[in-house]
Amino acid sequence: MEHAIALVSSLLLTFVSSGQYYSSQMPGTPAADPQVFVKDATAQAAVGLLGIAHDAGYRPALLGDSPDTPLFSASGAPLGIVLKQWVAARGSVEIAQTSRALQTVTVRLEGLSAYGVYSLFETRGDTQLERYAPLDGAGGSNSFIADAGGSATVSVQVSPPLTHADAISVFFHSDGQSHGLSPGAPGVTAHQQLILRVP
């Protein structure tokens, strides 16, 4: 007689900000967030961290910049928020194994932009080249709008299941549009705000 396979109870994980995450991956460099930018009259047009090109007059936001510094896209479009609001975002992920081939991933977020448009993407495998795919696999249920208080709760069915070294990312869409199977243009319309690696 075959024994039923016991499903793993849910796993609870916590996001970190993209600035914290990438700064921890690049020791010896100033702690910066490569996804958002600040005005700097001395900054030359350049390609910054993660290969994100930015216009002259803007540079990646440093975590040590004034908390009230306004944020912009890499092309100089205002994001409508300041640095302290960006870094205040936080959240958790609960991963429940609902079958051998399926997980229910529930994401709870706070500190987002009120009525901001966001999407959940995954990367598979421990590679330096980030290749993003919608967390739901099809781009149909991975996007959402934060409420008036900047909170959101989203549940997504994920198959095949996430495993060690896979990652979940929360992207803010500064153009107010979800982009289906792609997050959008990095640092321009798509800004990775939170990330976690599955242990």
C-alpha positions in Angstrom: 0.0 0.0 0.0 1.4 3.4 -1.0 1.7 6.1 1.7 0.3 9.6 1.0 3.0 12.2 0.7 2.8 14.7 3.6 2.6 18.3 2.4 4.9 20.8 4.0 3.2 23.3 6.2 3.5 26.9 5.2 6.8 28.8 5.2 6.9 32.5 6.2 9.6 34.8 4.7 10.3 38.5 4.9 11.3 40.9 2.0 14.2 43.2 2.1 14.5 46.4 0.1 16.3 46.3 -3.2 18.8 48.9 -1.9 19.7 46.6 1.1 19.8 43.5 -1.1 22.1 44.9 -3.8 24.3 46.8 -1.4 24.9 43.5 0.5 25.9 41.9 -2.9 28.4 44.6 -3.6 30.5 45.3 -0.5 32.9 48.2 -0.7 30.6 50.4 -2.7 28.3 53.1 -1.3 24.9 51.7 -0.2 22.6 52.6 -3.1 19.3 51.6 -4.7 19.9 51.0 -8.4 16.2 51.2 -9.2 15.4 54.8 -8.3 17.2 58.1 -8.9 17.8 61.5 -7.4 18.7 64.9 -9.0 22.4 65.6 -9.0 23.7 68.4 -11.2 27.2 66.9 -11.3 26.0 63.5 -12.5 26.9 62.5 -16.0 24.8 60.2 -18.2 26.0 56.6 -17.4 25.1 53.0 -17.0 24.8 52.2 -13.4 24.3 49.1 -11.3 22.3 46.3 -12.9 23.0 47.8 -16.3 20.4 50.6 -15.8 21.3 53.7 -17.9 20.4 57.0 -16.4 20.3 60.5 -17.9 22.7 63.3 -17.0 21.6 65.2 -13.9 20.5 62.1 -12.2 22.2 59.3 -10.2 21.1 56.2 -8.3 19.7 57.1 -4.8 22.1 56.5 -2.0 20.6 55.0 1.2 22.5 57.8 3.0 20.7 60.6 1.0 18.3 62.9 2.9 15.1 61.0 3.7 13.1 63.7 2.1 14.9 63.6 -1.2 12.4 63.3 -4.1 12.8 60.2 -6.3 12.9 60.0 -10.1 13.1 57.4 -12.9 16.4 56.9 -14.8 15.0 59.3 -17.4 14.0 62.0 -14.9 10.3 61.3 -14.6 9.2 62.1 -11.0 8.0 59.1 -9.0 5.8 61.1 -6.7 7.5 59.8 -3.5 10.6 60.6 -1.4 13.4 58.3 -0.3 12.0 57.6 3.2 8.7 56.4 1.6 10.5 54.1 -0.8 12.6 52.4 1.8 9.7 52.1 4.3 8.0 49.5 2.1 8.0 46.0 3.8 6.2 42.8 3.5 6.1 39.0 4.0 5.5 36.0 1.9 3.8 32.8 3.0 4.5 29.8 0.8 2.1 26.8 1.3 2.6 23.6 -0.6 -0.9 22.7 -1.8 0.2 19.7 -3.9 3.4 18.1 -5.1 3.4 20.4 -8.2 1.6 23.5 -6.8 2.2 26.2 -4.2 -0.1 29.0 -2.9 2.1 32.1 -2.4 0.5 34.8 -0.3 2.2 38.2 -0.3 1.3 40.9 2.3 2.7 44.3 1.8 2.7 47.7 3.6 4.3 51.1 3.0 3.6 51.1 -0.8 2.5 54.1 -2.8 -1.2 54.7 -2.4 -3.0 53.3 -5.4 0.3 52.4 -7.0 0.5 49.7 -9.6 2.7 46.7 -8.7 3.6 43.2 -9.9 5.1 40.1 -8.5 7.9 38.4 -10.5 10.2 35.4 -9.9 13.7 34.5 -10.8 14.7 30.9 -11.0 18.1 29.6 -9.9 21.1 31.3 -8.4 22.4 33.2 -11.3 23.9 36.7 -11.6 21.8 37.4 -14.7 18.3 38.1 -13.5 15.7 36.7 -15.8 12.2 37.7 -14.6 9.0 35.8 -15.1 5.5 36.5 -13.7 5.1 34.8 -10.4 1.8 33.2 -11.6 3.6 32.0 -14.8 1.2 33.7 -17.2 1.1 37.4 -16.1 -2.7 37.2 -15.4 -2.9 37.4 -11.6 0.5 38.8 -10.6 -0.3 42.5 -10.8 -2.2 44.5 -8.3 -3.0 48.0 -7.0 -2.2 49.1 -3.5 -5.0 50.5 -1.4 -5.3 54.1 0.0 -3.1 53.2 2.9 -0.4 51.6 0.7 -1.2 48.0 1.7 -1.9 45.0 -0.4 -2.5 41.2 0.0 -2.2 39.0 -3.0 -2.4 35.2 -3.4 -0.9 33.5 -6.5 -0.8 29.9 -7.6 2.8 28.9 -8.5 3.8 25.9 -10.5 6.4 24.4 -10.6 7.1 25.1 -6.9 9.7 27.6 -5.9 12.9 26.0 -4.5 16.2 27.0 -2.9 17.8 30.1 -4.5 14.7 31.2 -6.4 13.6 34.7 -5.6 10.4 36.8 -5.5 10.4 40.5 -6.4 7.9 43.3 -6.0 8.0 45.8 -8.9 6.6 49.3 -8.7 5.3 50.5 -12.1 5.9 54.3 -12.2 3.9 54.6 -15.5 0.8 53.2 -13.7 0.7 50.2 -16.1 1.4 46.5 -15.6 3.5 45.0 -18.3 2.2 41.4 -18.6 5.0 38.9 -19.0 7.7 41.6 -18.5 8.3 43.9 -15.5 8.9 46.8 -17.9 12.0 49.0 -18.5 14.3 48.7 -15.5 14.6 52.0 -13.6 12.4 53.7 -16.2 8.9 52.2 -15.8 9.7 49.2 -13.6 11.4 49.6 -10.2 12.2 46.5 -8.1 11.3 47.7 -4.6 11.4 44.5 -2.5 13.1 41.1 -3.0 13.6 37.8 -1.1 15.5 34.6 -1.8 13.7 31.4 -1.0 15.9 29.5 1.5 
